[in-house]
């Protein structure tokens, strides 16, 4: 069963994402409420996908992403940045720290579900 970590300090967003992903599929869903918790859970739980907010307490999503992508044990976690920060400079920063996908809030739950389905259907290439 695919494991997805939802890291956002907004309880309503975590609830929306959980409801969206629970509709047609079985996922092992894990939650984190701030950047530090997201980093620890990603390191300990090894999720397939991390849905990561940018603006969170303790560590930003950019910081979490950069640390995970620079760690050989977590570098292959697919990171989808979910953020209200939709400026080109934010996208550029997200890409520079290793973000795999970028969705601007508010996002379509169907778009998120379809993106996750696409990611999970893509075979992983072993290095």
N, C-alpha and C positions, 0 to 999 in steps of 0.2 A: 504494500500500500504506500503510495507516494506521501512523503512527509513535507508539510508546508508550515513555515514559521511566519506568523503575522506579527510584525513589529510596528506598533503605532500607539501613541499615548492617548488617542481618542477612543474610548470604549465603544462609541456608536459606530465608528469605522470598522473596528475589529468585528463587531457583531454583524455588520453588513457583509463583510468579506466572508465570515463563517457561514452566513445564511446562503450567500451566492455559491460557495463551493460545496455546500451540503446538498444541493438540489439533486444533481444527477450522478454524483460520484462519491466514492469513499476515499477520503483523504485523512491522514493523521494530522490534525491541526493543532499547532502549538502557538501560544501567544506570549508576547513580550510587551511591556508597557513603557519601556524607555530604552535608550541606546545601549546602556551597560548590560541590561538584562538580555537584549537582543544578541549582543556579542557573546555572552556566556552561553545562552541557549543554542546559538548556532554552532559554537565550538563543541558543546556537549551532546547535542541531539543530531548533528549532521543532517539537516533537512535537505531535501532535493531542491526546494525553492524557498527563497526568503522574500517576502513582501515587506518592503522597508520604507517607512516614512522618513523624510529628511529632517523635519523640525521636531526633535524629541529631547527630553531632559537627559542630562548626563553626557551622552555622546550623540552627535548628530548622525543621521543616516549616512552622510558622506564619510564620516570617520569610521563608522562600523563597516561600511563597504570596503574602504581602503585596507583596514586591518584584516578583514576576512580574505580579501583577494591577495594579500601579501603573505598569507600563511599557507604553506603547502598542504596542510590538512583540511583547509576550508576553501581553497581557491576555486574549486569546481562547483560550489553552491551557486545556482542561478539566482541572481539578484534582480528583482523587479522593484524599481524605485517608484513609490506612490507618493506624490507630493503636490501641494498647492503652488510650489515654486516652479512655474512653467516658463521662465525666461530662458532665452538661448544660453545665457551664461550659466544657468543652473544645469541645463542639459550637458553643456560642455564639461562642467565640473564633475557631474555624475559619471560621464564617460571616462574622464581622466582618472577616476578612482576605481574603475572597473565595473560599473553598473552594466548589466546585460540588457535590460529593458527599462523604459521610462514611461510611466503613465501619469498624466496630470489630473489632479482632483479638481472638480468632480469627474470621475471616470464612469464609464458604463460598466455595470457588473457583468453584462454579457461579454463585453470586450475583454475584461479581465479573465473570465472563465475560458473564453476561446483562446486567449494567449497561453494560459496554463495548459490547456489541452494540447496546443501546438508544441509547447516546450516538452511536455511529457511524451509526445509521440515521436519526437526527434531522437534518433539513436545517439547515445553518447560515444564520442571517439576517445578511446583510451590512449594515453600518451606513452 
